[in-house]
């Protein structure tokens, strides 16, 4: 008994029909046809490719030899690239291998409707070990606390430096690990108290690069050592530079 030939799927039939239509067109009509009938498929495909490539690049960058990675998110649009360029040159003068990566980012602002994109970028950067120390304002600092990304300074710093900062009132006492559950509630019992940031107020860096816009109050600026850093010595060098220069 002869088997009946299997009918092609509806999708394949439509694809075959569209392909024949496409071949019958010429010039700009082909582009017009693709745009009219496959616009969203093309846009979604491009978005997926860009997203995959971007995350792959982030993960690859995280594995490159680097002695210090700094994320700078100021409270304003000031350009501090010159300061960090000089710091990087001074740091590399010791001849040790590895580059110094300074990421000068846009302000992290919870008043921005797209703040969740900024959160995702920070989380990805931290988890891929592309951030050793952050210089940031209160919004980003609160997010770093929430994801428990800040290293307690009594563990990170030498006792002598910790004591000096404590005496000078430069240590910021905060609560980390306070994340919202699916109902939007926070359990205070999950919090971990400690000194997680250094207040940069009164330093030359603060006075130069933390000036508020006209009519706005001056916001705090902090230095935060990230908990999964493997470059504590260079983090301490940068912290001392921020406090003295």
PyMOL commands that set and color helices and strands:
alter all, ss='L'
color gray80, all
select helices_A, chain A and resi 10-24+28-63+81-92+115-127+138-146+153-156+159-167+188-190+204-209+232-244
alter helices_A, ss='H'
color red, helices_A
select strands_A, chain A and resi 66-73+99-104+133-136+171-176+192-199+222-225
alter strands_A, ss='S'
color yellow, strands_A
deselect
rebuild
show_as cartoon
